[in-house]
Amino acid sequence: MMHTQTEHPIFPLPQPLNATQQVQLQRYLDLLEKWNSVINLTAVRDRSAMEFLHVQDSLSVLPYLEQCTTLLDVGSGAGLPGIPLAVACPHMAVTLLESNQKKAAFLRQAKLELNLNNVTVVAERVEQWQHAAGFDAIVSRAFSDLPDFVAGARHLRAKGGMLIAMKGVVPFEEITRLSPEWTTQVVPIVVPGLEAERHLILISEKQA
C-alpha cells in the first residue's frame, strides 16, 4: 500500500461563505442545540465550541472536494460533516447516510428548515445500501476505523472516487491494515480556533 504525508497543514476555503450560508450555519447550530436536549446528537454543549469542533472542522474537507459533484457522508449522525459541506457547496449533491432513525429524523428536519435542496437523507446501514451511480467522494467523521470504513463503503464509490476519513492523531496502525490495493495520503489540518490535532486520510485506489 502506498502512503504519503503532506508536509504542511492546509485549511484554505475555496471561496468565502456568503451571508446566506453564514445564516444557514447559525440556524443549523440552533437546531443542533434544540434537538440535542431531546436526543443525544453531540456531547459538545457550548455554542462557541460547536462552531469550532463541528462546523469549522467539517469545512476543513472543502479543499479536497473541488472536483466533486456528489458526496456521501457515512454515519452522518448530527449531519457532520455533511450539512456544513452542503451549505458551503450548494452545487454538490450531498447524501447523508445514517442508520439511527432518530438522528435521521433530525437530518430531515435540518434539510427542511435550512432549505437544503441539494441534500438527501437515507436511513440505512452503509453495508446494505446500494447506489447505482456511486459517489465522487465518501467521507466519514469518527464513524469507524479505516479498514471497516473502506470495506463498508467501497461499493458506493463512483469510478475514480475517493474515500476521506476525518481523524485526530494519525491512525498509523489502521493504515497498515488497509489492503495493498489502496493508496493513502495523510493531510494535517489546522482548524481555526481548534488546538487539537486533526488529519484527513485520503484513500484512493492504486493506479495500475
PyMOL commands that set and color helices and strands:
alter all, ss='L'
color gray80, all
select helices_A, chain A and resi 19-36+47-59+62-64+82-88+101-113+146-156+172-176
alter helices_A, ss='H'
color red, helices_A
select strands_A, chain A and resi 2-5+70-74+93-97+119-122+135-141+157-167+182-189+198-205
alter strands_A, ss='S'
color yellow, strands_A
deselect
rebuild
show_as cartoon
